[in-house]
Amino acid sequence: MSYNRKPRFGGPREMHKIKCSECGEDTEVPFKPIEGRPVYCRECYQKRKKY
């Protein structure tokens, strides 16, 4: 059995530019943000995930 499989959906992910809702840093996320919902950079998301 091979564990070196390629992702199901090929090609590069579409990235979306955002401003972190917590620290204000400009970054990109691999999903389209929903208006009115907070979006966090990687560091802030990791901090919040612990709660």
Helices and strands as residue ranges (DSSP letters): E 16-19, E 26-29, H 42-49
